[in-house]
Amino acid sequence: MEENAPSSTSHTQGGAKIWVAAAGISLALAASLTLANALGARPGGAATLIGVLVGLTGFLGSVTQLLRDKLAEVPRWQRATYVAVIGCVFAGGVVVLMRFQAPPAPLYRLTGPQDVAVVGFKDRGSGQDQQLLDDVSSTFAQSLSKALPKGTVVHDYATQYDLPLTDLLHGDHRSLDSRTRKFVGQSNAAILLGGIVTPGSGGQINVRPAVYVRADQVPDAPELAGWYTSAPVPADQSLGLAHSRGALVAELVRQASGLAQFTSALDAWHSGRTTEAVAGFARLLPGKGTSDLDSGSGFVTSDLVHLFRGHALEQTTVNGQAASRSVLEAAGADYRAIPADSPIRLRAQLSLAGNTYLRAAAATDCVPGALRDSDIAGVTSTLRRLMSDANFTTLGRLKAAVNLAQVEYCRINAGLTRDDGTIDAVVRRVRAAGPGGGVRELKALAVSIAAQREADRGHLEAAISGMRQALALESHFVVRAQWLGWLAAWAFARCDPVTGDQAARDSLDQMRNAFRTGAASRQDYEADRKYLDQQRNQARTQCASGSPQRAHERKP
């Protein structure tokens, strides 16, 4: 028995040496891979797999040998604990090292007010290779930059940022909206272009153009922000063929011919020059001499132009730049020009409902006996349906909810219905909405409605407090001027001239800025000043006699 002992010991020592060598090799391999990665190398799939297998083999073998040689007499539970700890350290090390990867390079940042980001084309069942689609995106961006006016920058981001555009083919695209907002924040693109590639009939493929409008480009109608898709552009062969790709890109560039005019009109709207924006949109419509748009094709369709021109027309009436009744009717005609099967039908339905309300309110001022339910027939039911429609955008549902509060407020004031709690429920819903582009403005409007309700009840202190909350969320000169005017009137009604005078000065300052930027007229400024002087003088008379005046209402 003793003669065999040296052989057994020699065998054990030999095995230990082998595993020590394996451990050293695995350590060296791990270090080399880490260094290569730090220097910018990207190992292929096969090399990574081999490296991982060798490293794990050496690691596990070394741990096993250590358990045999050093921990043989240790209780089993302690060995199990040791193995678990080592395993956790290994897994934790992988996680920690993964977090030390170099951050991605920052996106190219655009600086012009009309710069365009091409965000690529995504396949949905057509079998086109993504790398090929990225090549199409690059070619399209280069061709488009030559077709647009000088000074407009077009940049291709297809390989730099991934947007799940195929989400547009179904109702829920919250992930796309979230990633799009992040991309816009990093790239500062004024407008985004992309497309979805789907199979057609007989082996053809279809490319559906998609365009994204930023919320801050349409500050007075944030529900118009978001993605828009249109009718597909067919291709009869694989995009890998030069002829097929060239024909598709040429057609996409042709269908983007109105893009420069569209972004220019958006920039005018963004700057408060709504009359200029209306004219810009009008030039894009058929029959205006510069447009060959049809209702469903291209990045900027006539449906889209009708929708945006309608809202710009409505905004000119708010800014006092046009006769309200005729312009509101023209806006309604724009909305009705959008067919019921249009991809933007839900936005058109929301806009038409709002337009019907605006025309009724402008004519009657929501006073008792002047407004009839037939004047706004169907508006309430349309808004209730849209605010719950899962296929509508989040912002669209919120705007429908705010509009419902406005309509119900008007109907209550006109004596057509009793307060059934709808307004309070809607305001709570909007105020509870998560962050996002355009949400802030809708929250401000909802809070302002709640403040007006408090004033109607005679709770002027609560009304002033609520309006201050609304003002903290609202940035537009004209709207702030109006709301500050209400706040001043409520303060004067409470015999609080200090608060009233300050709010009146702030209101006129905002109106001056609106006039300076073209968002209001001199007549608007004079009307605001006259109203505030009237409220101040009435307060002096009433408060001197010891009886505070009743708060005067102003039409929303």
Secondary structure as GFF3:
##gff-version 3
##sequence-region A 1 556
A	DSSP	three_ten_helix	2	4	.	.	.	ID=ss1
A	DSSP	alpha_helix	5	38	.	.	.	ID=ss2
A	DSSP	alpha_helix	45	69	.	.	.	ID=ss3
A	DSSP	alpha_helix	76	99	.	.	.	ID=ss4
A	DSSP	beta_strand	116	123	.	.	.	ID=ss5
A	DSSP	alpha_helix	130	147	.	.	.	ID=ss6
A	DSSP	beta_strand	154	156	.	.	.	ID=ss7
A	DSSP	three_ten_helix	165	169	.	.	.	ID=ss8
A	DSSP	alpha_helix	174	187	.	.	.	ID=ss9
A	DSSP	beta_strand	191	199	.	.	.	ID=ss10
A	DSSP	three_ten_helix	201	203	.	.	.	ID=ss11
A	DSSP	beta_strand	205	213	.	.	.	ID=ss12
A	DSSP	three_ten_helix	215	217	.	.	.	ID=ss13
A	DSSP	three_ten_helix	222	224	.	.	.	ID=ss14
A	DSSP	beta_strand	226	229	.	.	.	ID=ss15
A	DSSP	beta_strand	233	235	.	.	.	ID=ss16
A	DSSP	alpha_helix	242	255	.	.	.	ID=ss17
A	DSSP	alpha_helix	259	270	.	.	.	ID=ss18
A	DSSP	alpha_helix	274	282	.	.	.	ID=ss19
A	DSSP	alpha_helix	302	318	.	.	.	ID=ss20
A	DSSP	alpha_helix	324	336	.	.	.	ID=ss21
A	DSSP	alpha_helix	345	364	.	.	.	ID=ss22
A	DSSP	three_ten_helix	373	376	.	.	.	ID=ss23
A	DSSP	alpha_helix	379	386	.	.	.	ID=ss24
A	DSSP	alpha_helix	394	413	.	.	.	ID=ss25
A	DSSP	alpha_helix	422	431	.	.	.	ID=ss26
A	DSSP	alpha_helix	439	456	.	.	.	ID=ss27
A	DSSP	alpha_helix	460	471	.	.	.	ID=ss28
A	DSSP	alpha_helix	477	493	.	.	.	ID=ss29
A	DSSP	alpha_helix	497	516	.	.	.	ID=ss30
A	DSSP	alpha_helix	522	544	.	.	.	ID=ss31
###
